[in-house]
Amino acid sequence: QVQLVESGGGLVQAGGSLRLSCAASRDIFRANYMGWYRQAPGKQRELVATITSTARTTYGDSAKGRFAISIDNAKNTVYLQIDSLKPEDTAVYYCLYRDYIEYWGQGTQVTVSS
């Protein structure tokens, strides 16, 4: 069992920035990858970004340009930097740890006011 603890969400004005953190209870190198997904009200959960322990990244179409995922293997922590926030970024952001199965965090709310 892998425990994921997310933090960094909150209420921010449009144009602002946030950095989300996700600390895993298991070494990241044991995962296929970690990542962030988000789910806005009334919408399906969508990919934001993923990263491997060697820092290979992928981004969802909606996340290219303003989002940056990074990793600290020593802290077993994945970060998501979001710049130039828009109201449409409002969602619950979920952390994922993927090895043979998927482990999800409890989610952290990001609300962007216009």
Backbone as CSV, one residue per row, in Angstrom:
resi,resn,N_x,N_y,N_z,CA_x,CA_y,CA_z,C_x,C_y,C_z
1,GLN,0.842,-1.185,0.000,0.000,0.000,0.000,0.884,1.244,0.000
2,VAL,0.545,2.189,-0.847,1.283,3.439,-0.932,0.380,4.570,-0.454
3,GLN,0.884,5.362,0.450,0.151,6.525,0.930,0.670,7.766,0.215
4,LEU,-0.257,8.602,-0.194,0.090,9.845,-0.888,-0.512,11.017,-0.126
5,VAL,0.305,11.993,0.167,-0.168,13.175,0.887,0.051,14.392,0.010
6,GLU,-1.047,14.997,-0.394,-0.999,16.170,-1.266,-1.147,17.439,-0.447
7,SER,-0.563,18.493,-0.949,-0.699,19.793,-0.301,-0.448,20.883,-1.334
8,GLY,-0.791,22.101,-0.964,-0.481,23.253,-1.812,-1.657,23.868,-2.535
9,GLY,-2.826,23.231,-2.475,-3.984,23.803,-3.128,-4.502,25.011,-2.365
10,GLY,-5.475,25.671,-2.955,-6.068,26.820,-2.291,-6.805,27.714,-3.254
11,LEU,-7.151,28.882,-2.755,-7.850,29.890,-3.540,-6.833,30.922,-4.016
12,VAL,-6.831,31.187,-5.306,-5.870,32.123,-5.874,-6.552,32.932,-6.968
13,GLN,-6.102,34.137,-7.163,-6.649,34.975,-8.225,-6.074,34.578,-9.578
14,ALA,-6.834,34.827,-10.600,-6.352,34.561,-11.949,-5.042,35.306,-12.184
15,GLY,-4.121,34.602,-12.838,-2.800,35.154,-13.080,-1.775,34.761,-12.042
16,GLY,-2.222,34.230,-10.936,-1.320,33.821,-9.877,-0.699,32.468,-10.141
17,SER,0.048,32.004,-9.148,0.762,30.725,-9.264,0.522,29.875,-8.028
18,LEU,0.659,28.586,-8.213,0.596,27.634,-7.109,1.614,26.534,-7.358
19,ARG,2.088,25.937,-6.268,2.898,24.737,-6.382,2.269,23.651,-5.514
20,LEU,1.848,22.595,-6.158,1.289,21.454,-5.455,2.398,20.452,-5.153
21,SER,2.254,19.793,-4.001,3.223,18.775,-3.601,2.507,17.467,-3.323
22,CYS,3.179,16.382,-3.601,2.650,15.055,-3.296,3.785,14.204,-2.760
23,ALA,3.691,13.852,-1.486,4.705,13.029,-0.844,4.225,11.584,-0.798
24,ALA,5.066,10.677,-1.275,4.729,9.260,-1.321,5.420,8.515,-0.190
25,SER,4.760,7.457,0.283,5.331,6.649,1.363,6.266,5.566,0.842
26,ARG,6.387,5.455,-0.466,7.276,4.468,-1.084,8.217,5.189,-2.033
27,ASP,9.409,4.603,-2.202,10.398,5.206,-3.101,9.834,5.380,-4.502
28,ILE,10.085,6.537,-5.060,9.564,6.835,-6.389,10.197,5.938,-7.441
29,PHE,11.440,5.509,-7.241,12.104,4.697,-8.271,11.428,3.341,-8.420
30,ARG,10.599,2.978,-7.430,9.876,1.717,-7.524,8.591,1.860,-8.340
31,ALA,8.238,3.081,-8.686,7.036,3.323,-9.482,7.370,3.337,-10.969
32,ASN,6.386,2.988,-11.777,6.533,3.215,-13.219,6.573,4.723,-13.484
33,TYR,5.692,5.409,-12.802,5.676,6.865,-12.884,4.773,7.402,-11.791
34,MET,4.872,8.686,-11.551,3.913,9.422,-10.734,3.338,10.540,-11.577
35,GLY,2.243,11.109,-11.090,1.655,12.169,-11.895,0.539,12.902,-11.187
36,TRP,-0.009,13.848,-11.926,-1.130,14.649,-11.465,-2.258,14.562,-12.481
37,TYR,-3.455,14.389,-11.960,-4.680,14.475,-12.736,-5.556,15.523,-12.074
38,ARG,-6.541,15.987,-12.795,-7.474,16.934,-12.195,-8.889,16.625,-12.657
39,GLN,-9.840,17.030,-11.814,-11.244,16.815,-12.137,-12.022,18.066,-11.765
40,ALA,-12.571,18.701,-12.763,-13.411,19.875,-12.551,-14.854,19.421,-12.345
41,PRO,-15.667,20.244,-11.707,-17.072,19.869,-11.469,-17.776,19.511,-12.768
42,GLY,-18.423,18.347,-12.761,-19.192,17.923,-13.922,-18.373,17.405,-15.080
43,LYS,-17.066,17.259,-14.875,-16.195,16.786,-15.952,-15.449,15.529,-15.526
44,GLN,-14.921,14.840,-16.523,-14.131,13.650,-16.242,-12.739,14.026,-15.745
45,ARG,-12.145,13.122,-15.013,-10.768,13.323,-14.575,-9.858,13.320,-15.799
46,GLU,-8.934,14.264,-15.850,-8.055,14.365,-17.006,-6.599,14.433,-16.584
47,LEU,-5.749,13.971,-17.461,-4.317,13.996,-17.225,-3.797,15.427,-17.222
48,VAL,-2.975,15.719,-16.213,-2.229,16.969,-16.212,-0.793,16.688,-16.643
49,ALA,-0.103,15.835,-15.887,1.286,15.523,-16.225,1.729,14.280,-15.475
50,THR,2.711,13.588,-16.042,3.344,12.460,-15.368,4.848,12.621,-15.428
51,ILE,5.526,11.896,-14.528,6.980,11.965,-14.474,7.521,10.648,-13.944
52,THR,8.649,10.216,-14.484,9.319,9.026,-13.988,10.414,9.430,-13.004
53,SER,11.004,8.430,-12.361,12.079,8.709,-11.409,13.309,9.298,-12.098
54,THR,13.394,9.108,-13.416,14.500,9.694,-14.182,14.106,11.025,-14.804
55,ALA,12.944,11.565,-14.360,12.469,12.891,-14.752,11.991,12.970,-16.195
56,ARG,11.609,11.853,-16.748,10.977,11.891,-18.063,9.519,12.303,-17.867
57,THR,9.076,13.297,-18.625,7.755,13.875,-18.387,6.829,13.746,-19.587
58,THR,5.540,13.740,-19.294,4.511,13.882,-20.312,3.475,14.863,-19.767
59,TYR,2.833,15.585,-20.671,1.821,16.551,-20.289,0.549,16.333,-21.086
60,GLY,-0.580,16.557,-20.397,-1.842,16.552,-21.090,-1.972,17.783,-21.969
61,ASP,-2.865,17.704,-22.926,-3.011,18.812,-23.875,-3.362,20.123,-23.182
62,SER,-4.153,20.051,-22.124,-4.582,21.280,-21.449,-3.510,21.849,-20.540
63,ALA,-2.417,21.104,-20.339,-1.404,21.518,-19.366,-0.124,22.023,-20.002
64,LYS,-0.046,22.003,-21.301,1.203,22.392,-21.956,1.385,23.904,-21.885
65,GLY,2.551,24.305,-21.383,2.898,25.718,-21.382,2.907,26.374,-20.014
66,ARG,1.920,26.110,-19.181,1.805,26.790,-17.894,2.056,25.863,-16.715
67,PHE,2.201,24.584,-16.985,2.366,23.598,-15.930,3.759,22.982,-16.031
68,ALA,4.335,22.712,-14.868,5.638,22.051,-14.842,5.655,21.034,-13.719
69,ILE,5.919,19.791,-14.072,6.030,18.733,-13.067,7.501,18.476,-12.795
70,SER,7.801,18.212,-11.540,9.181,17.929,-11.165,9.187,16.909,-10.036
71,ILE,10.376,16.429,-9.723,10.479,15.324,-8.784,11.691,15.518,-7.887
72,ASP,11.532,15.121,-6.646,12.650,15.072,-5.698,12.709,13.649,-5.171
73,ASN,13.591,12.858,-5.742,13.663,11.445,-5.364,14.063,11.258,-3.899
74,ALA,14.882,12.144,-3.391,15.329,12.015,-1.999,14.169,12.193,-1.021
75,LYS,13.191,12.997,-1.413,12.026,13.246,-0.558,10.807,12.441,-0.989
76,ASN,10.951,11.636,-2.039,9.805,10.882,-2.582,8.618,11.809,-2.830
77,THR,8.910,12.949,-3.401,7.900,13.985,-3.586,7.865,14.452,-5.038
78,VAL,6.660,14.614,-5.518,6.427,15.160,-6.851,5.743,16.513,-6.701
79,TYR,6.149,17.440,-7.545,5.609,18.789,-7.496,4.914,19.124,-8.815
80,LEU,3.933,20.008,-8.715,3.297,20.551,-9.906,3.251,22.067,-9.753
81,GLN,4.019,22.739,-10.569,4.016,24.194,-10.597,3.017,24.655,-11.639
82,ILE,2.103,25.522,-11.239,1.106,26.048,-12.162,1.231,27.566,-12.170
83,ASP,1.505,28.129,-13.312,1.650,29.572,-13.463,0.504,30.140,-14.298
84,SER,0.326,31.448,-14.192,-0.711,32.147,-14.966,-2.056,31.434,-14.860
85,LEU,-2.441,31.167,-13.626,-3.670,30.408,-13.388,-4.880,31.083,-14.007
86,LYS,-5.780,30.244,-14.511,-7.021,30.686,-15.134,-8.195,30.087,-14.378
87,PRO,-9.359,30.729,-14.438,-10.529,30.151,-13.762,-10.825,28.717,-14.212
88,GLU,-10.521,28.404,-15.456,-10.783,27.044,-15.936,-9.815,26.008,-15.352
89,ASP,-8.820,26.458,-14.612,-7.948,25.521,-13.904,-8.564,25.053,-12.587
90,THR,-9.681,25.635,-12.221,-10.363,25.238,-10.999,-10.760,23.770,-11.068
91,ALA,-10.299,23.004,-10.092,-10.529,21.561,-10.088,-9.949,20.984,-8.813
92,VAL,-10.279,19.727,-8.577,-9.558,18.955,-7.564,-8.395,18.271,-8.277
93,TYR,-7.211,18.445,-7.738,-6.005,17.877,-8.332,-5.601,16.644,-7.531
94,TYR,-5.436,15.535,-8.246,-5.131,14.260,-7.614,-3.732,13.799,-8.000
95,CYS,-3.045,13.281,-7.013,-1.729,12.694,-7.236,-1.874,11.205,-7.501
96,LEU,-1.045,10.688,-8.378,-1.066,9.273,-8.743,0.318,8.675,-8.590
97,TYR,0.371,7.490,-8.014,1.585,6.654,-7.955,1.227,5.364,-8.680
98,ARG,1.952,5.069,-9.758,1.606,3.925,-10.598,2.755,2.925,-10.598
99,ASP,2.477,1.741,-10.011,3.400,0.636,-10.270,2.575,-0.467,-10.914
100,TYR,2.338,-1.586,-10.262,1.489,-2.622,-10.856,0.026,-2.214,-10.804
101,ILE,-0.291,-1.379,-9.832,-1.638,-0.820,-9.722,-1.509,0.679,-9.499
102,GLU,-2.640,1.343,-9.448,-2.656,2.786,-9.245,-3.013,3.116,-7.799
103,TYR,-2.261,4.036,-7.251,-2.565,4.585,-5.939,-2.865,6.067,-6.124
104,TRP,-3.986,6.510,-5.503,-4.417,7.899,-5.668,-4.389,8.624,-4.323
105,GLY,-4.047,9.887,-4.389,-4.168,10.725,-3.217,-5.610,11.150,-3.010
106,GLN,-5.833,11.871,-1.919,-7.192,12.271,-1.570,-7.646,13.494,-2.364
107,GLY,-6.718,14.157,-3.021,-7.056,15.320,-3.821,-6.854,16.616,-3.064
108,THR,-6.486,17.641,-3.788,-6.352,18.977,-3.202,-7.079,19.964,-4.119
109,GLN,-7.896,20.798,-3.505,-8.734,21.717,-4.268,-7.926,22.942,-4.708
110,VAL,-8.062,23.259,-5.982,-7.511,24.509,-6.519,-8.677,25.316,-7.061
111,THR,-8.837,26.510,-6.545,-9.901,27.390,-6.995,-9.291,28.706,-7.482
112,VAL,-9.611,29.064,-8.712,-9.060,30.278,-9.307,-10.191,31.271,-9.530
113,SER,-10.087,32.411,-8.896,-11.118,33.435,-9.030,-10.745,34.414,-10.147
114,SER,-11.757,34.887,-10.804,-11.520,35.827,-11.924,-11.492,37.270,-11.447
